[in-house]
Amino acid sequence: MTDLQPLADPLIHNLVHFTRLLRAQGLRGVPETTVAMLEAAEAVGLSDRDDVYYAFRAVVVARPEEVQLFDQAFELFFGSGRRWSPMEPIELKVHPRGPRAHVIAPTSLAADIGGEEPSEVSDEAGASAVTRLSKRDFADLTPEEYVQVQRLIARMVWQPADTKSRRWEPSRSGSRPDLRRTLRGLIGPSGDMMPLSMSGPKARRRPLLVLADVSGSMERYTEMLLYFVHAARGRLGRVEAFVFSTNLHRITRQLAHRDPKVALARVGGAVHDWSSGTLIGDALADFNRNWSRRIVRGGPVALIISDGWDRGDSDLLRTEMATFARNVHRVVWLNPLAGRSGFAPDTRGMRTVLPFVDDFLPVGTLSDLAAVVRLLESVPKRKR
Amino acid sequence: MLNSIDDVLEALEGERYVAERSLGVAIHLALQLGKPLFLEGEAGVGKTEVAKVLASILDSRLIRLQCYEGLDVNHAVYEWDYPKQMLAIRLIEAGGGGERVEVDDIMSRDYLVPRPLLQAVEASAGGERPVLLIDELDRADEEFEAYLLELLSDFQVTIPEIGTIVADQPPVIVLTSNRTREIHDALKRRCIYHWIEYPDFDREVAIVMRKVPNVPEALAADLARAMETLRTMDLYKPPGVAETLDWAAALAVLGTKRLDPEAVDDTIGVILKYQEDIERVRSGGTEQLLASAG
């Protein structure tokens, strides 16, 4: 417990710089953070390096994944254990505006969509152009058309079906008396009648869960479909998104950025096995084991986007798919190849999973995506 | 009395709670700065226990709010006592003279049933410093989180018919989450955050010895080692410290001195609750547990 005043200046100086370093690391680093660390330093004193470390960590970090980044920053700034002199002015070259190189390494995907937008794509291309575009397979679009389709995706209207929540709200046709409102109604001019106020369950939106295949065979569709997922997130809010090929990656946080280009670039940086083979069973096993209990709340509708080319073990795929289907409200399988003439879902992977799939739809064109949005408007209340 | 980190750790120790130093620092900060303590960690690592132990150390009342989906103001903050209100209305009407029922007649403090959050604010406003445990916040929905954010920033409750009740000194608040979903950053930022890890081998042995009477140290060590292995086995539900304690208690009742295949087989249901997990351990895993147990 030391009086902060005499030692304030160099400490404040250092903590301001440390805060900038935290920000550069991708952690929360705002003036409030500096203040919180000053308070914490006052509470634990500065003599013991470990205690100061724990104290700063407790006010900066908000989830276990951030601990490692915090450790790096702390070590970098205050040095490793040998010399502990938080009161001596520390200077570090920090470039808070620079790219977070260790997190985001732009890939071809990011580079593609980060490119210059063709300047004059007429927004008034007209209904005929929309109709023409809506039937074209994503794989066959010219770069100009590609951008147009992306714009159309961003403008889609989403009105997914609601379900009941466990919250109650006033409702004439409700089934439960609302005593609070009933009693309130009794105040004032009295009558012989006691009108009973009712309440019913409040509507809520079902969350959407997306698992998108980004393996080699999906390459020509991946970017457009992630664009679609980003649009869904923007409109629906509660969307959890994962991509998989040989491994499963959660991309919900990366997709949260408003700008689809930035969001997709972040996804590109966070995923390392683009365009490799597909192990759907392993990806689902990973999901069921490590994510299901955290993510699957409130009966989500699950969209699995994949062509079903699976190189993995089909017994594993069957058991994991069964578990997965039990845990979600509805399984919608979207296959970009399904719209092509002569398509039959007869790959081994597709045949294995079909018994557990509620809806099987193509997603090769814009009109296919529109059909998916309509499907979400009419998801039945009951699980199959 | 709790003026340093060492005081806190000593007091925890006195309550038979074996804590890492980092947790001691977090608790010390929360108490000194008057901020809520936000504890996250896997199920069964002793998050709730922290609040109970704190209440006992501070010799104050523990007020507990268990969260669940759909938790609303009626159950978290206050509810009116409807039967009592009805009786009051009847009495006024029976008095004859066609009197009107006024707000104050049935909507005063006498007719209020305080729920945990209001209890905590009222107790604090009355000079007490209770420990408020908001348990498993991840089970509540976002709407409740938003309400909590408001409460945590100014520690006051407004009841339209009565007025605002303000706590000058905030209660000691402990929030826990099993991380079945992410809690919003805005809420976490108001708190001192601590992630409780599974204990390491030595600490787990110490916890078992402290908490379960009549367990030989050799058995405690066997259990701690077996648990270390189980937690790396990619199970649906890896066992926490709570399971270790249950297991130790079960084996103590059976009079087991060392962990052997038979003992594991008899008691596996105490620590693993998924059939898949039990099968996984039985098919080849049992030896693994014991091999590591030496």
Contacts between the chains, C-beta under 8 A, distances in Angstrom:
chain1	res1	chain2	res2	distance
A	1	B	3	7.2
A	1	B	4	7.9
A	28	B	185	7.7
A	28	B	189	7.4
A	32	B	189	7.7
A	39	B	33	5.6
A	40	B	29	5.6
A	40	B	33	7.3
A	43	B	28	6.6
A	43	B	29	5.4
A	43	B	32	4.1
A	43	B	33	6.0
A	44	B	5	6.3
A	44	B	25	6.2
A	44	B	28	6.6
A	44	B	29	6.9
A	50	B	21	6.9
A	51	B	5	5.9
A	51	B	21	7.6
A	51	B	25	5.6
A	54	B	21	6.8
A	54	B	22	4.3
A	54	B	25	3.9
A	54	B	26	7.0
A	55	B	25	5.3
A	55	B	29	5.8
A	57	B	22	7.4
A	58	B	22	7.7
A	58	B	25	6.5
A	58	B	26	4.5
A	58	B	29	5.8
A	58	B	192	4.8
A	58	B	193	5.7
A	58	B	194	5.8
A	59	B	29	7.2
A	59	B	192	6.4
A	59	B	193	7.5
A	61	B	193	5.8
A	61	B	195	7.8
A	62	B	185	5.7
A	62	B	188	4.3
A	62	B	189	6.9
A	62	B	193	5.5
A	63	B	40	7.6
A	63	B	182	7.4
A	63	B	188	7.9
A	63	B	195	7.7
A	64	B	40	7.3
A	64	B	195	4.5
A	67	B	195	7.1
A	165	B	70	6.8
A	165	B	141	7.5
A	166	B	69	5.0
A	166	B	70	2.8
A	166	B	141	7.9
A	167	B	70	5.2
A	167	B	72	6.1
A	167	B	141	7.4
A	167	B	143	6.9
A	168	B	70	7.9
A	168	B	72	7.5
A	179	B	80	7.5
A	179	B	82	4.6
A	180	B	74	7.4
A	180	B	79	8.0
A	180	B	80	6.1
A	180	B	82	8.0
A	183	B	80	6.6
A	183	B	82	6.2
A	183	B	85	5.2
A	183	B	86	7.6
A	183	B	106	6.7
A	186	B	89	5.8
A	186	B	101	6.0
A	186	B	106	7.8
A	187	B	101	5.4
A	187	B	102	6.8
A	187	B	103	5.6
A	187	B	106	7.3
A	187	B	107	7.9
A	188	B	100	6.8
A	188	B	101	7.4
A	189	B	100	6.7
A	190	B	93	7.1
A	190	B	98	7.7
A	190	B	100	6.2
A	190	B	101	6.4
A	288	B	236	7.8
A	289	B	234	6.7
A	289	B	236	6.1
A	293	B	180	5.8
A	294	B	179	6.1
A	294	B	180	5.3
A	294	B	181	6.1
A	295	B	181	7.6
A	297	B	69	8.0
A	297	B	180	6.7
A	297	B	181	6.0
A	298	B	69	7.8
